[in-house]
Amino acid sequence: MSEGYAIELYFDPALENQVLKAWNVFARRQISTKLINTESRPHITLFSTSFFDSTRLESFIKSFVSKQEPISISFSTIGSFSSDNNVLFLSPIPSMSLLQLQSQLCDMLKKESVEIGEDYRVDSWVPCCPVALDVPKSRMAEAFSVLRDLKLPVNGYGMEIGLVEFSPVREVFSFPLGNTLES
């Protein structure tokens, strides 16, 4: 039984590789390997829920994604959520195009009777790309130092939206932004 589902924004190969470099540094230093071990992809979570009828909503999401263009992403800061299992992340500049994409996605999901939780409402969503999960408290300072060594900003594009089931992470489907409905 899955814990839940997430709709994720995936990156162009160059940006994805930059994030993977950080994941690999954390793994080599034995700070955090969870993202690698779960076979996750570098991403920004646009929406997450404990229940999701992926079969019913796949065509709606495909149609939504087909009308979107790739989004410029610039990771400019590093951060951590204080109450979220010692997660470290890269935070993008919250561009209007990124905020609109997430807002429009949630509006589409609402029309399909999907409940939008507090964390993904327009006025409370925090866009971020996780780079380390479950970092031991005693190693948080070292982990932040690793991220500070990244040459920020790291720039690229959001190119694809996928639905994953977790835990373990399993991609249910994904579609490139601006895809055609025939593909």
Secondary structure, 3 states (H helix, E strand, C coil): CCCEEEEEEEECHHHHHHHHHHHHHHHHCCCCCHHHHCCCCCEEEEEEECCCCHHHHHHHHHHHHHCCCCEEEEEEEEEEECCCCCEEEEEECCCHHHHHHHHHHHHHHHHCCCCCCHHHCCCCCCCCEEEECCCCHHHHHHHHHHHHCCCCCEEEEEEEEEEEEECCCEEEEEEECCCCCCC
